[in-house]
């Protein structure tokens, strides 16, 4: 009796299997569309890499279709979850960069407007940041505003925030 229930839990409809196969095929097509530099950013099996490079050289439509199905077959054997996340990272690196840039701008504006309160929040999130350096930059920004000088410290605080955030994200990348 329990064997039948286990079989029911493992059972996948034909439609679902086809959808999964189509998803893997589409992922393979996206990998084929990448250029050499983007492809080098993705960790993958050597067999898969050589199959993708071969597909990029193929000009015949029917041969390319066979190669795409071969790539999908290789990917089904490997499991494509990590490939999909790596591909998304490569394809959307510009969006990720813009989001990070906007986040750093928000930190800069908050630190300038709220002073120590925002500095403390920033240091909580990025403990390697130098509190005294941030305070000094905020003081310099306020002096620049009063004397109508060029926004040198304004640029410096953003540059410092970017260095701290990039250093922190580099440390997190090594943890994985």
N, C-alpha and C positions, 0 to 999 in steps of 0.2 A: 504494500500500500504506500509506503514512503517513497519507493522508487518512482512511482507514477507522479507524485507531487514534485519530486526533484526534477523529473523530465519536463514537467510543465513550467517550472521556474527557468530552466535553461532554454526552453523553446523560443525561437525567434521567427517571426513571420517572414515569408518570402519577400514581401514589400520592404520590410525593415532591412533585410540582408541586402537587397538591391540598393536601397538608399545609402547604406554604409559603404557599399562598393563604389557608388557614384561619388560619395564624399571623398573617398581615398583617391579616386581618379582625378577629381578636381584639384585636390591638394597636390598631386603629382604634376598636373598641368601648370599650377602656380609655380612649383619648383623649377619646371622647365623654362618658364618665362623669365627667371632671374638671370642677372648678368653674373659674370665670374666673381666679382668682388662680393656681391650679395650672397652668392652660393657658398663662398668661403666662410661666411659668418655663421653658417648652420652646421652643427655637428651631426654627421650621419655616417652610416655604414659605407665602406669603400665601394661595395658592389652597387649600392644605390647611387652613389656619386658618379661612378663611371657610366651607369645606365642613363642618368640625367644628362651628362655631358654628351653621350652618344645621341640622345634624342635632340639635343640642341644642334647637332650637325646634320641631322636627317632632313632632307628636302621633300621627299615623296610623302604624300598624305597618307597612303595606306601603310607605309612602313612606319610613319610617325604614330599612327593609331595603334599599331601592334606594340611599338616601343612604350607608349603610354600605358597600355594594359600590362606590359611586363613590369614597368615601374610600380604600378598599383599592386601587382602581385608581390613584389619585394616588400613594399611598405606594409601590406597586410601581415606579412610574416614578422615584421619588426615592431609593429605598434606605432601609430602615427601621432599620438598625443603630444609628445615632445617636439616632433617635427612641426606640427601645426602651431604650437606656441612660439617656436623659434621663427617660423615664417611670418607670423603676425608681427613679431618684434622687428624683423627686418623690413617688412612692408610698411609699417607704421612708425618708423623711427623718427620721421619728421614730426608727426603728431605728438609723439612722446616728448621730443625735444621742446616743442612749443608749450606743452603742458608744464614741463619742468621749468621753462623760462618764466611762464606766468606765475608759477608758484614762488619762484625766487623774487619776482617783482613784488608780489604780495607781502613776502617777508620784509623786503626793503621798506616798503611803504608803511607797514605796521611798526617796524622798529623806529622809523623816523617820527611817526605820529605818536606812538605810545611809549617810547623810551624803554625804561627798565622792565616794564611788564612784558613787552614783546621780546626784548632781549632774553629774558628768563625763559619764555616759551620756546624761543629759537634754540637756546642752549639745552633745554630739556630734550628736544628732538635731535640736536646735533651737539653732543657733549664735548667734542674736540674744539668747538668755537671758543675764541678768546673774548671774554666779556669786556675786559678793559679796552681792547681794540675797537670793539663795536661802540662802546660808549664814547670813545674819543672821536670816532667817525661821525657820530650823531652830533656831538658838540661842534665839530668842524662844519657840518652841513648847516647848522643853525647860524654860525658865524657868517657863512657864505651868503645865506639868505638875507641877513641883516645888512651886509655890506654890498649886496648886489654883485658879488663876484661870480665867475664861472663855476658851474657845479662839479668841481673836481672831486670833492669828498662824496658827493652823491654817486658818482661813477665808481669811486673806490669802495664804497660800502656794498654796491651790487657785485663788484668783482670779488670782494672777500666772501660774500654769501655764496656766490657760485663756486668758489674754490672749496669752501667747507662742505657744501652739498655734494659736489662731485667727489670729494675725498670720502665722504660718508657712503655714497652710493658705490664707489669702488671697493670699499671695505665689505659692504654687504654682498657684492657680486662674488667676492672671494669666499664667502661663507658657504655658498652653494656648491 
